[in-house]
Amino acid sequence: MFTQLKNIDRAFQHIKRFSMVFLLACASVTSVVVYCCFSMMRESGSRVFILHNGKLLEAIATERKQNLPVELRDHISTFHRLFFTLDPDEKAISAGIAKSLYLADGSAKKAYDNLKESGYYNNLISANISQHIEVDSIQLDLNREPYSFRCYGTQKLVRSSSTVLRKLVTQGQVRVLETQTDNNPHGFLIQKWETLINADVNLKTVQP
């Protein structure tokens, strides 16, 4: 009888150990499954899809600080391209300047008003001069906000008889805004903007 009781007790211990091992295994599998699910959710949340020309393109969402220098340079470059790219057409000039003024504060509006009052845009139109700009480099100071910058570019003024190249150097600060809009997709604002150098560097005569 004692032998039977020992066998029953031994069997109960085996079942108890087996149950514990089984529960631990289930808990481990459940933990792994939950972890994998959360990892997949985080990964899917970082995927951004953009519809462009009827095609679905995938982009990766990252922290803004990682792309801050790239976004700042693009904002500064876009502003200069819109402000200094001018064709001999009053509506085209107004449209480009209007877009550029969304990206900067009153310092850019003041510069535009000064050029307009001096007859600069009228001279371009009357002489059929096209002006384009190539941004060569942009220096940024990311140590503190607002971020200071200095922009180096080359302007090209194309006439029917010649092409004039101008060296352009400007500086200012970039402030981060709380919102982003269609007119200002990066959500930055250029302030205290001024032109340091705007001088002819070369003259190319076009042969008739």
Order of alpha helices (4+ residues) and beta strands (2+ residues): alpha-beta-beta-alpha-alpha-alpha-alpha-beta-beta-beta-beta
